[in-house]
Amino acid sequence: MTTRSRPDRYHGAMQDVPYVDLAAEHRTPPARNVLGKASVYGIFACWTLFAVFVYSRYSQLGDAASYLTGQYDEESSARTYLVTQIATSIVRLVRVDVLAHMVFSMFAASGVAYLVGQARLHGPYRWPLLAILLIPSFGVWASVVGREALYIGLLGFFMGAMVSYMRKRGFWKLVFAMLCVAGMIFIRAPYGAAMALFFAMAWLLMRGPRTGLSLGVQAVVLMMLGAVVLVVAWPQLDAYISGEVLPKARSYFTIGSATTRMWVNIDSTNELFSSLWWTLPLSLVGPTPGEVFTRPVMFPFMVSGLIVFFLLLYAIQQAFGAPSGTPRKVLVLAWLPAMTITLVSYVPFGVYNPGSGIRYASCFLLFLVFPWMLRSAIASTVDVPARPRRHQIIQYRMAEST
């Protein structure tokens, strides 16, 4: 019997591993575009220098000066007194105010850098985070002495822990996340409470019992439960918002301030909720064109507000467009309700004064990009070059040598 010709003898192997595939397996894969941690620290350092040497010439840096000089004593609130003690201790150590600002800035940067590392941020997923890091309404307040820098750092660590837990379960990741939530509640109670809700819902969706219900059904059930809780807790909630939140929000802004909106007046909880259709966008955008015309220095913050507003809409679209299963459920049933509560709690402090409201908004802006962080972490687990099919390559080479 005639022996098969050489081409026929390894024809099947060549079909399994063609020359193109074989060359591709030996080609070095191109490096992915990533956001490095050094870049994050560099951005925060630049913002610190800008805030101290440029921005402070046109506007006050919130309560930073009071913290650094120890003007808040034990009679102040616990969180204010704690921040004062931290700031004065750092000033006594470094002896230069700008270095004290830099210490707070590096803490916030460390939280963001941890988030970047855990999310394995790469490709198009890094652009929304860069958009937040590069707008002045976030950068200025995240990089100077104040509660905002501490909260942003804790939020970054918390988001990083949750993304990491989504990738690979771990008990200590949960402990770390809970410690961050406790710190955020201490610094900014309403925002921290929203993060606690997100943590509880995300943990239930990832580790709780499997119900077999679709995302739509679970969303309806969640809204019904939320409505029941709202009805039951309405008397206490109404008394808290009308008696404490709204009066406190109005008292924070002086009549003499050039950016105070004297025409805004929200006196009751019903007015707050019924006016959200216009107060929420106005709070997020910040300065209006008319206010910018009166005070041109506010123009960069109006642009920042527009970026934040459209980024929020895009983030919601990303949440519903996430991979089906647990990732989409976490974003729709955990991130979206927590984001909603955060935004509603921000409105009383953002609608009266766009200048001061920017500082309160800086605390939660980082949470806007969580959908991209989660999707980047998921993509990084599948965006890995496949291992070479060694047995087929060996089969091909043996056939070629005979």
C-alpha positions in Angstrom: 0.0 0.0 0.0 1.3 3.3 -1.0 2.4 5.5 1.9 0.5 8.8 2.1 2.3 11.8 0.8 3.9 14.2 3.3 1.3 16.9 2.9 -1.6 14.4 3.5 0.2 12.9 6.5 -0.2 16.0 8.6 -3.0 17.7 6.7 -5.3 17.4 9.7 -2.8 18.9 12.1 -2.3 21.9 9.8 -6.0 22.4 9.8 -6.1 22.4 13.6 -3.1 24.8 13.9 -2.7 26.9 10.8 0.4 28.9 10.2 -1.4 32.2 11.1 -2.6 30.9 14.5 0.8 29.4 15.2 2.5 32.8 14.5 -0.1 34.6 16.6 0.6 32.4 19.6 4.3 33.3 19.5 3.6 37.0 19.1 3.8 39.2 22.2 0.4 40.5 23.0 0.2 44.3 23.0 0.1 46.0 26.4 -3.3 47.2 27.4 -3.8 50.9 28.1 -4.0 51.2 31.8 -4.3 54.0 34.4 -1.3 53.7 36.6 -1.3 54.4 40.3 1.5 56.9 39.9 -0.7 58.9 37.6 -3.4 59.0 40.3 -0.9 60.3 42.9 0.4 62.8 40.4 -3.1 64.2 39.7 -3.9 64.6 43.3 -0.5 66.3 44.0 -1.1 68.8 41.2 -4.6 69.6 42.5 -3.1 70.3 45.9 -0.7 72.8 44.5 -3.4 74.4 42.4 -5.8 74.7 45.3 -3.3 76.1 47.7 -1.5 78.6 45.4 -4.2 79.5 42.8 -7.7 78.6 43.9 -7.3 80.0 47.4 -6.7 83.5 45.9 -10.2 83.6 44.5 -12.2 81.6 47.1 -11.8 80.1 50.5 -10.8 76.5 50.9 -13.8 75.7 53.0 -12.9 74.9 56.7 -9.3 74.0 55.9 -7.8 77.1 57.6 -10.0 76.5 60.7 -8.8 72.9 60.9 -5.2 73.8 60.5 -5.3 76.5 63.2 -7.3 74.4 65.7 -10.3 76.7 65.9 -12.7 73.9 66.5 -12.6 72.7 70.1 -14.2 69.8 72.0 -17.6 71.6 71.9 -17.7 71.0 68.2 -19.1 67.8 66.7 -17.1 64.7 67.1 -16.1 64.4 63.4 -15.1 68.1 63.2 -13.0 67.8 66.4 -11.3 64.6 65.1 -10.4 66.2 61.8 -9.1 69.3 63.7 -6.9 67.0 65.8 -5.5 65.2 62.8 -4.8 68.4 60.9 -3.1 70.2 63.8 -1.0 67.1 64.6 0.2 66.9 61.0 1.0 70.7 61.0 3.0 70.3 64.2 4.9 67.5 62.5 5.6 68.9 59.0 5.4 72.6 60.0 4.2 73.7 56.6 0.6 74.1 55.7 1.0 72.9 52.1 2.5 69.7 53.3 -0.4 69.1 55.6 -2.7 69.6 52.6 -0.5 67.1 50.7 -0.9 64.5 53.5 -4.7 64.6 53.2 -4.5 64.6 49.5 -2.3 61.5 49.5 -4.7 59.7 51.7 -7.5 60.3 49.2 -5.2 59.4 46.4 -4.4 56.1 48.1 -8.0 55.2 48.2 -8.4 55.9 44.5 -5.2 54.1 43.6 -6.4 51.1 45.6 -9.6 51.1 43.6 -7.7 51.4 40.3 -5.6 48.4 41.3 -8.4 46.2 42.4 -10.5 47.1 39.3 -7.5 46.4 37.0 -8.6 49.6 35.3 -7.8 49.5 31.6 -9.0 50.5 28.2 -12.1 52.6 27.8 -13.1 51.9 31.4 -10.5 54.4 32.7 -12.0 57.5 31.0 -15.0 58.1 33.3 -12.6 58.0 36.3 -10.2 60.4 34.6 -13.2 62.7 33.9 -13.9 62.8 37.6 -10.3 63.2 38.7 -9.7 66.1 36.3 -12.7 68.3 37.1 -12.1 71.1 39.6 -15.3 70.4 41.6 -13.7 67.1 42.7 -10.0 67.8 42.5 -9.9 70.9 44.7 -11.8 69.5 47.6 -10.2 66.0 47.4 -6.7 67.4 47.8 -6.9 69.8 50.8 -7.4 69.4 54.5 -11.0 68.6 55.3 -13.6 65.9 55.8 -14.0 65.6 52.0 -10.5 64.2 51.5 -10.9 61.7 54.3 -14.3 60.6 53.0 -13.0 60.2 49.4 -10.1 58.1 50.6 -12.4 55.8 52.6 -14.8 55.6 49.6 -12.0 54.6 47.3 -10.9 51.9 49.7 -14.5 50.7 50.1 -15.2 50.5 46.4 -11.9 48.7 45.8 -12.7 46.1 48.5 -16.2 45.5 46.9 -14.7 45.2 43.4 -12.1 42.8 44.7 -14.7 40.8 46.6 -16.7 40.5 43.4 -13.7 39.1 41.6 -12.7 36.7 44.4 -14.5 36.2 47.7 -12.6 36.8 50.9 -13.6 37.3 54.6 -11.1 40.1 55.3 -12.3 42.0 52.3 -15.7 42.2 53.9 -14.2 43.3 57.2 -12.2 46.0 55.4 -15.3 47.2 53.6 -17.3 47.4 56.8 -14.6 49.4 58.5 -14.7 51.9 55.6 -18.5 52.1 55.8 -18.2 52.9 59.6 -15.7 55.6 58.8 -17.9 57.1 56.1 -21.0 57.1 58.3 -19.0 58.9 61.0 -17.7 61.6 58.5 -20.9 62.1 56.4 -23.8 60.2 57.9 -26.3 60.4 55.0 -23.8 59.4 52.3 -22.4 56.7 54.6 -25.8 55.3 55.2 -26.3 55.0 51.5 -23.0 53.1 51.3 -24.1 50.8 54.1 -27.2 50.0 52.0 -25.1 49.3 49.0 -22.9 47.0 51.0 -25.8 45.0 52.4 -27.6 44.7 49.0 -24.4 43.7 47.2 -23.5 41.1 49.7 -26.9 39.6 49.6 -26.9 39.5 45.8 -23.4 37.9 45.8 -23.7 35.5 48.7 -27.4 35.3 49.5 -29.8 32.5 48.5 -30.5 32.2 44.8 -34.2 33.0 44.2 -34.3 32.3 40.4 -36.2 35.5 39.9 -35.4 37.8 36.9 -33.8 41.2 37.4 -37.1 42.9 36.6 -39.1 40.9 39.2 -36.4 41.5 41.9 -36.5 45.2 41.1 -40.3 45.3 41.5 -40.0 43.5 44.8 -37.3 45.8 46.0 -39.4 48.9 45.1 -42.4 47.5 46.9 -40.3 46.8 50.1 -38.9 50.3 49.8 -42.3 51.8 49.6 -43.5 49.9 52.7 -40.4 51.0 54.6 -41.0 54.6 53.5 -44.7 54.5 54.6 -43.8 53.0 58.0 -40.9 55.4 58.7 -42.5 58.5 57.2 -43.4 60.3 60.5 -39.8 60.0 61.7 -38.3 60.8 58.3 -40.5 63.8 57.9 -39.6 65.1 61.3 -35.9 64.6 60.7 -35.9 66.3 57.3 -38.2 69.2 58.1 -36.9 69.8 61.6 -33.1 69.2 61.2 -31.9 68.8 57.6 -33.7 71.7 55.8 -33.1 74.3 58.6 -29.4 73.2 58.8 -29.0 73.4 55.1 -30.4 77.0 55.0 -28.3 78.1 57.9 -25.1 77.0 56.3 -25.2 79.8 53.7 -25.1 83.4 54.5 -27.3 86.1 53.0 -24.2 88.1 52.1 -22.7 85.4 49.9 -22.6 86.2 46.2 -23.5 82.7 45.3 -26.5 82.1 47.6 -29.8 81.6 45.8 -32.2 83.7 47.8 -35.1 82.7 45.6 -34.9 79.0 46.7 -37.0 78.1 49.7 -37.8 74.5 50.6 -39.6 74.3 54.0 -41.0 70.8 54.1 -40.3 67.2 53.2 -43.1 67.2 50.6 -41.6 70.2 48.9 -38.2 68.6 48.8 -39.5 65.4 47.1 -41.9 67.1 44.8 -39.3 69.6 43.5 -36.6 66.9 42.8 -37.4 67.1 39.1 -35.6 70.5 38.9 -33.6 70.8 42.2 -31.6 67.6 41.5 -30.3 68.7 38.1 -29.7 72.2 39.3 -27.8 70.9 42.3 -25.6 68.6 40.2 -24.9 71.2 37.5 -24.2 73.9 40.0 -23.8 77.4 38.6 -26.3 78.5 35.9 -25.3 80.5 32.9 -26.7 83.6 34.5 -24.7 83.0 37.7 -21.6 82.5 35.6 -22.2 85.7 33.8 -22.3 87.5 37.1 -19.3 85.7 38.5 -17.1 84.3 35.6 -14.8 82.5 38.1 -17.6 79.9 38.4 -17.4 78.9 34.7 -15.1 75.9 35.2 -17.5 74.6 37.9 -20.5 74.9 35.6 -18.6 72.8 33.0 -17.7 70.3 35.7 -21.4 70.1 36.7 -22.4 69.4 33.2 -19.8 66.6 33.0 -21.1 65.1 36.2 -24.7 65.3 35.1 -24.2 63.5 31.8 -21.8 61.1 33.4 -24.6 60.1 35.8 -26.9 59.4 32.9 -24.2 57.4 31.2 -23.5 55.4 34.4 -27.1 54.4 34.7 -27.0 53.2 31.1 -23.8 51.2 31.9 -25.5 49.6 34.9 -28.4 48.3 32.8 -26.0 47.3 30.1 -23.7 45.3 32.3 -23.2 41.5 31.8 -26.3 39.6 32.8 -26.3 37.8 36.1 -24.8 39.0 39.4 -22.9 42.0 38.0 -26.0 43.6 36.5 -28.0 42.8 39.6 -25.4 44.4 41.8 -25.4 47.6 39.8 -29.2 47.9 39.3 -30.4 46.6 42.7 -27.5 47.9 44.9 -25.6 50.7 43.3 -28.6 52.5 41.7 -30.6 52.7 45.0 -27.6 53.8 47.0 -26.8 56.4 44.3 -30.4 57.7 44.4 -30.4 58.1 48.2 -27.0 59.9 48.0 -28.3 62.4 45.4 -31.5 63.1 47.3 -29.6 63.7 50.5 -27.3 66.1 48.7 -30.0 68.3 47.2 -30.7 70.4 50.3 -27.0 71.3 50.5 -26.4 71.8 46.8 -29.4 73.8 45.7 -29.1 76.8 47.9 -25.5 77.7 47.1 -23.7 76.3 44.0 -20.3 77.4 45.4 -20.6 75.6 48.7 -22.6 72.8 47.2 -19.6 71.8 45.1 -17.8 70.8 48.3 -20.6 68.5 49.4 -20.8 66.9 46.0 -17.1 66.1 45.9 -17.7 63.3 48.5 -19.8 61.1 46.3 -18.6 61.9 42.8 -16.2 58.9 42.9 -19.1 56.6 43.5 -20.5 57.6 40.0 -17.8 55.5 38.3 -18.5 52.2 40.1 -20.2 50.6 37.1 -17.0 51.1 35.0 -14.8 49.8 37.9 -16.9 46.6 38.2 -17.0 46.1 34.5 -13.3 46.6 34.2 -12.6 44.0 36.8 -14.9 41.5 35.0 -13.3 42.3 31.7 -9.8 41.8 33.1 -10.7 38.2 34.0 -11.5 37.3 30.4 -9.2 39.7 28.6 -6.3 37.4 29.0 -4.5 35.7 26.0 -5.4 32.1 25.7 -2.6 29.6 26.5 -1.0 27.9 23.5 -2.5 24.7 22.4 0.7 22.8 23.2 -0.5 19.3 22.2 -1.5 20.6 18.7 1.7 22.4 18.2 3.7 19.3 19.2 1.5 17.2 16.9 2.2 19.6 14.0 6.0 19.6 14.6 6.2 15.8 14.9 4.3 15.5 11.6 6.5 18.0 9.9 9.7 16.2 11.0 8.7 12.8 9.6 
